[in-house]
């Protein structure tokens, strides 16, 4: 005899549905496609406490991780403020402080990438590399 679990298979989705109702009550409907919001941002709620991780967005949209990231990139380029952090995932700004924290994090990452590129660019010899130039 197979024992059935009493846990709903869609428990996480149920929690998200409650947030969706809260979201609609706030006047930001998931189903209103005329608002100018893109396809990813319609799944997002305001505030980092309501963030969705990449895996959640993949499950909701049916797209690959790469496609979700690409669409987030495109929406951000259209000035739709999709914020993110490592802990909470993706979300819409719930406060000016959240927006500022996300921008600060992005600028820090950009600086780290530029510093690494400069280091690679400026370091022409690789440790242990044999030189082919005659002396």
LINZI-V495954 format. One record per backbone hydrogen bond with DSSP energy under -1.0 kcal/mol. CO is the residue of the C=O (numbers start at 1). NH is the residue of the N-H. E is the energy in kcal/mol with one decimal. If there is no record, write none. Layout:
# LINZI-V495954
CO|NH|E / CO|NH|E
This chain:
# LINZI-V495954
8|11|-1.4 / 10|14|-2.6 / 11|15|-1.9 / 12|16|-2.0 / 13|17|-2.2 / 14|18|-1.7 / 15|19|-1.7 / 16|20|-2.3 / 17|21|-2.1 / 18|22|-1.9 / 19|23|-2.6 / 20|24|-2.6 / 21|25|-2.3 / 22|26|-1.2 / 23|28|-1.7 / 24|27|-2.1 / 31|33|-1.1 / 38|42|-1.0 / 40|43|-2.1 / 45|92|-2.7 / 47|50|-1.8 / 48|51|-1.7 / 52|90|-3.4 / 53|57|-2.0 / 54|58|-2.5 / 55|59|-2.1 / 56|60|-2.5 / 57|61|-2.4 / 58|62|-2.6 / 64|68|-2.4 / 65|69|-2.5 / 66|70|-2.3 / 67|71|-2.5 / 68|72|-2.3 / 69|73|-2.4 / 70|74|-2.5 / 71|75|-2.4 / 72|76|-2.6 / 73|77|-2.0 / 75|80|-2.2 / 76|79|-1.7 / 80|82|-2.1 / 83|91|-2.2 / 85|89|-1.9 / 89|85|-1.5 / 90|52|-2.6 / 91|83|-2.8 / 92|47|-2.5 / 95|99|-1.8 / 96|100|-2.4 / 97|101|-2.3 / 98|102|-2.1 / 99|103|-2.3 / 100|104|-2.5 / 101|105|-2.2 / 102|106|-2.5 / 103|107|-2.5 / 104|108|-2.0 / 105|109|-2.4 / 106|110|-2.5 / 107|111|-2.2 / 108|112|-2.2 / 109|113|-2.3 / 110|114|-2.3 / 111|115|-2.4 / 112|116|-2.0 / 113|117|-2.3 / 114|118|-2.6 / 115|119|-2.1 / 116|120|-2.2 / 117|121|-2.8 / 118|122|-2.6 / 119|123|-1.1 / 126|129|-2.6
